[in-house]
Amino acid sequence: MTRYARCGGKIWELIFPEKLVIVRHTETRMCSGKGSPKYWVSIVKPGQILYEMS
C-alpha cells in the first residue's frame, strides 16, 4: 500500500487498538486477581473503513 503512495500520496489509518486482552495462566486459582495484559485489539464492525488513501 505504501508502495503506491510514495509519490506524494497520504495514508490515514482510521482504526486504533483500544481494547486490552488480559490472559490468565491455566493453572491459576479463582479469585486471585486479574491476569497479565497480553495484547491490544481493535473491534472492527462490518462496513467500517480501515484505511484511506489520497
MOWOKA-V145748 format. One record per residue. RES is the residue in three letters. PHI is phi in degrees with one decimal (* if undefined). OMEGA is omega in degrees with one decimal (none if undefined). NEAR is the number of other C-alpha atoms within 10 Angstrom. Layout:
<<RES,PHI,OMEGA,NEAR> <RES,PHI,OMEGA,NEAR>>
//
This chain:
<<MET,*,179.4,8> <THR,-71.2,178.7,10> <ARG,-63.2,-178.5,7> <TYR,-82.2,-177.4,10> <ALA,-102.2,-177.9,12> <ARG,-65.5,-173.0,10> <CYS,-83.6,175.1,8> <GLY,83.4,178.4,7> <GLY,-81.9,179.3,11> <LYS,-124.7,178.8,12> <ILE,-125.7,175.8,13> <TRP,-115.1,175.2,10> <GLU,-96.8,-171.1,10> <LEU,-94.9,177.5,10> <ILE,-113.8,178.8,13> <PHE,-143.3,179.6,12> <PRO,-66.7,-176.2,11> <GLU,-121.4,-177.5,10> <LYS,-117.6,-178.8,11> <LEU,-93.9,177.3,12> <VAL,-98.5,-178.1,12> <ILE,-110.5,-176.9,12> <VAL,-118.9,174.9,12> <ARG,-101.7,177.7,14> <HIS,-67.8,-174.4,8> <THR,-71.7,-176.9,6> <GLU,-99.8,-180.0,6> <THR,-89.6,177.9,10> <ARG,-73.4,176.8,9> <MET,-70.1,177.6,7> <CYS,60.2,178.0,6> <SER,-108.4,177.4,8> <GLY,92.8,179.0,9> <LYS,-78.5,176.9,10> <GLY,-82.5,-179.1,12> <SER,-88.4,178.0,11> <PRO,-65.2,-177.1,11> <LYS,-104.4,-179.1,10> <TYR,-160.6,179.3,11> <TRP,-105.1,178.3,12> <VAL,-130.6,175.8,11> <SER,-122.7,179.8,11> <ILE,-87.6,-177.8,10> <VAL,-114.3,179.1,12> <LYS,-92.6,178.3,7> <PRO,-60.5,179.7,5> <GLY,89.5,-179.2,6> <GLN,-77.6,-179.3,10> <ILE,-83.4,-177.9,11> <LEU,-92.9,-177.2,11> <TYR,-134.2,171.8,11> <GLU,-127.1,178.0,10> <MET,-127.4,173.9,12> <SER,-142.2,none,8>>
//
